[in-house]
Amino acid sequence: MSIINYKQDHPEIRDAVRKLCSNFQDSYWRDCDREKRYPTEFVSLLTQQGFLSVLIPKKFGGSGLEISAGAAVLEEIHRAGGNAGACHAQMYTMGTLLRHGLEEQKNKYLPSIAAGKLRLQAFGVTEPNSGTDTLSLSTTAERKGNNFIINGQKIWTSRAEHTDLMLLLARTTPIEKRKKKTDGLSVFLVDIRNTKGSSLTVRPISTMMNHSSTEVFFKDLVVPAENLIGDEGQGFKYILSGMNSERILIAAECIGDAKWFIEKAANYANERVVFGRPIGQNQGVQFPIAGAYAQMRAAEFSLKHAIALFESGSNPGEEANLAKLLCADASCNAAEICLQTFGGYGFAEEYDIERKYREARLYKVAPISTNLILAYLAEHTLKMPRSY
Ligand SMILES: Cc1cc2nc3c(=O)[nH]c(=O)nc-3n(C[C@H](O)[C@H](O)[C@H](O)COP(=O)(O)OP(=O)(O)OC[C@H]3O[C@@H](n4cnc5c(N)ncnc54)[C@H](O)[C@@H]3O)c2cc1C
């Protein structure tokens, strides 16, 4: 039974992604999760069929579509029980290169990324000591002739073992010498293919879900100056300019998860008979599922609003943040209700509820945690004092 019409926008893309996902049954994702294995086969097929390059302009070999297309791809992957966390960053990190890179840089990298010859899956921002406070990060990039020399450490750099390129934010001006708080950080497109094990060490972090996250250590890593994106010292602004698209794309994944949970819960509530009747006949079972559906729909409207504003060319900071907040809450609530509906069976691996539950939970913390979104709304929308 399908309780949700997924054909709302980009129906052809949605159909095609669902078809692709049907090659990867629940057992595939379950095995990857259990073995903490990267879903290479899935990501390769997604890349081959052009879905990871929908946002790359046509002149660089992509489909040149707008963000709603990227959102449709990611939502459908999650809606089908998969996890786009293995590859979603390519969609939003690529935007930094596209918006702020030189034409030579775009010509050099984007066609190969679109063709699947180069993977841009890693995004190195978070550090152990700075955490959410990005402006205090301490990994340095020191100019030496035609190169920058990188030293320091990142944490939670997801997919560093499954990428060729990493978008890296590093300090090019010491904190005490910067003129403005937001100055002094620079973005680099780092080709890490021949560096692992010498000047770059990648150490996997085992997490509650399969997310290929790592710690990355840089020791005198040489990056050619031609790999600096945009102006030196302006990197924080470049990263910020990509935040709206990141929020929107992650929110779409949350909506896909929420739909998956709600449909699973409703189906099970119809099928499972206890006390001589389907459990879904009990209001105590059906009302929470209906409530999760209502919450998901409201969050979805918020997401569509953010997408519409984004595509009209405005800078929907508030709406993108709202969408991320509401969609993550909606998917986590749907996860909770789904688990409760399944009773004991929800805890058994073979039903996939516990796996998806663990996966969905991440989005209240990463790539931005709920508190920081609330801080944004409090400061920028409600004009209260900055709290950090
Ligand atoms: C699985 C996973 C994958 C990730 N992938 C990447 C990646 O690919 N690249 C990358 O750069 N980062 C990545 N991250 C990092 C992620 O973006 C951060 O974990 C997140 O931004 C929170 O930072 P933190 O963990 O250092 O928390 P902290 O900054 O230590 O904060 C801890 C808690 O305190 C709260 N808090 C902190 N300061 C305030 C304040 N002023 N007001 C209110 N609350 C506050 C936070 O909201 C949070 O709940 C990933 C994280 C995880 C778990």
The ligand as a MOL file (V3000), in Angstrom:
LIG
                    3D

  0  0  0     0  0            999 V3000
M  V30 BEGIN CTAB
M  V30 COUNTS 53 58 0 0 0
M  V30 BEGIN ATOM
M  V30 1 C 28.3400 11.4580 11.5560 0
M  V30 2 C 28.8180 12.8680 11.4220 0
M  V30 3 C 29.2460 13.3170 10.1870 0
M  V30 4 C 29.7630 14.6040 10.0500 0
M  V30 5 N 30.2970 14.9910 8.8400 0
M  V30 6 C 30.9920 16.1630 8.7690 0
M  V30 7 C 31.7350 16.5030 7.5840 0
M  V30 8 O 31.7360 15.7680 6.5910 0
M  V30 9 N 32.4730 17.6330 7.6000 0
M  V30 10 C 32.5250 18.4640 8.6730 0
M  V30 11 O 33.2170 19.4770 8.6240 0
M  V30 12 N 31.8110 18.1810 9.8070 0
M  V30 13 C 31.0500 17.0570 9.8770 0
M  V30 14 N 30.3590 16.7350 11.0260 0
M  V30 15 C 30.4490 17.6320 12.1630 0
M  V30 16 C 29.1450 18.2900 12.5180 0
M  V30 17 O 28.8580 19.3140 11.6120 0
M  V30 18 C 29.2860 18.7550 13.9520 0
M  V30 19 O 29.3200 17.5860 14.7760 0
M  V30 20 C 28.2110 19.6330 14.3810 0
M  V30 21 O 28.2920 20.8280 13.6510 0
M  V30 22 C 28.3100 19.9290 15.8690 0
M  V30 23 O 29.6330 20.2420 16.2410 0
M  V30 24 P 30.3260 19.4860 17.4630 0
M  V30 25 O 30.1040 18.0490 17.3050 0
M  V30 26 O 31.7290 19.9410 17.6040 0
M  V30 27 O 29.5030 19.9980 18.6990 0
M  V30 28 P 29.8810 21.1560 19.7270 0
M  V30 29 O 30.1970 22.4150 18.9820 0
M  V30 30 O 30.8840 20.6260 20.6860 0
M  V30 31 O 28.4930 21.3320 20.4610 0
M  V30 32 C 27.9860 20.3340 21.3590 0
M  V30 33 C 26.5380 20.6490 21.6680 0
M  V30 34 O 26.4630 21.9350 22.2760 0
M  V30 35 C 25.5890 22.7710 21.5420 0
M  V30 36 N 26.1300 24.1410 21.5190 0
M  V30 37 C 27.4080 24.5270 21.2810 0
M  V30 38 N 27.5050 25.8550 21.3520 0
M  V30 39 C 26.2580 26.3280 21.6040 0
M  V30 40 C 25.6950 27.6190 21.7790 0
M  V30 41 N 26.4380 28.7300 21.6980 0
M  V30 42 N 24.3800 27.7220 22.0260 0
M  V30 43 C 23.6120 26.6220 22.1520 0
M  V30 44 N 24.0760 25.3730 21.9860 0
M  V30 45 C 25.3890 25.2250 21.7200 0
M  V30 46 C 25.5450 22.1900 20.1280 0
M  V30 47 O 24.3360 22.5280 19.5030 0
M  V30 48 C 25.6730 20.7080 20.4120 0
M  V30 49 O 24.4100 20.1620 20.6860 0
M  V30 50 C 29.7840 15.4810 11.1750 0
M  V30 51 C 29.2940 15.0280 12.3990 0
M  V30 52 C 28.8310 13.7540 12.5390 0
M  V30 53 C 28.3590 13.2880 13.8900 0
M  V30 END ATOM
M  V30 BEGIN BOND
M  V30 1 1 1 2
M  V30 2 1 2 3
M  V30 3 2 2 52
M  V30 4 2 3 4
M  V30 5 1 4 5
M  V30 6 1 4 50
M  V30 7 2 5 6
M  V30 8 1 6 7
M  V30 9 1 6 13
M  V30 10 2 7 8
M  V30 11 1 7 9
M  V30 12 1 9 10
M  V30 13 2 10 11
M  V30 14 1 10 12
M  V30 15 2 12 13
M  V30 16 1 13 14
M  V30 17 1 14 15
M  V30 18 1 14 50
M  V30 19 1 15 16
M  V30 20 1 16 17
M  V30 21 1 16 18
M  V30 22 1 18 19
M  V30 23 1 18 20
M  V30 24 1 20 21
M  V30 25 1 20 22
M  V30 26 1 22 23
M  V30 27 1 23 24
M  V30 28 2 24 25
M  V30 29 1 24 26
M  V30 30 1 24 27
M  V30 31 1 27 28
M  V30 32 2 28 29
M  V30 33 1 28 30
M  V30 34 1 28 31
M  V30 35 1 31 32
M  V30 36 1 32 33
M  V30 37 1 33 34
M  V30 38 1 33 48
M  V30 39 1 34 35
M  V30 40 1 35 36
M  V30 41 1 35 46
M  V30 42 1 36 37
M  V30 43 1 36 45
M  V30 44 2 37 38
M  V30 45 1 38 39
M  V30 46 1 39 40
M  V30 47 2 39 45
M  V30 48 1 40 41
M  V30 49 2 40 42
M  V30 50 1 42 43
M  V30 51 2 43 44
M  V30 52 1 44 45
M  V30 53 1 46 47
M  V30 54 1 46 48
M  V30 55 1 48 49
M  V30 56 2 50 51
M  V30 57 1 51 52
M  V30 58 1 52 53
M  V30 END BOND
M  V30 END CTAB
M  END
